[in-house]
Amino acid sequence: MTGRGDSMYHWDWMKNEHALAVAEWTYDAPLTHLNIQEDENALDHFLNPFNWRNRFAVFKEEALIGYVDFRLKSEAEAEVYLQLHPELLGQGEGIHLAREAMGISRKQYDLMLLIARPDPDFAPAVRLCEKLDGKRKTNQEKLYYEWTFTR
């Protein structure tokens, strides 16, 4: 899936050059766990093309601003993982990208259930899920949000 259409973003399937660029991003506390270049296993997993089946690089005005990964759990259910470039955190870009990712999840995958697991130590990610009217849930003390859709 590529192209712009009426989107403010350009979505492209993850490619090697995109993954290498994302792997160089550096985050400050409390998000240092996103610095995948510091963990050899995480880096190997992230750079392995077999893990890119439903991962998209996202561009705005030709700049790589993040990626979205749809982790399909079944034909009707997926977890969504969204990561923005560290320089864009807290600037309001996340909500626009998350809304568009939700639309793509319905259009591309025809999902009935979408799940997000925001980092509980990063309050903006939790607020984003709440702004998008996600149903707040916990499982084994871990926070997550759900959105249900009808087909």
ABEGO torsion letter per residue (X at the ends): XBEAEABABBBBBBBAAAAAAAAABBBBOAAAAABAAABAAAAAAAABAAAAAABBBBBBGGBBAEBBBBBBABAABBBBBBBBBAAABGAGAAAAAAAAAAAAAAAAAGBABBBBBBBAABAAAAAAAAAAGBBBBBBGGBBBBBBBBBX
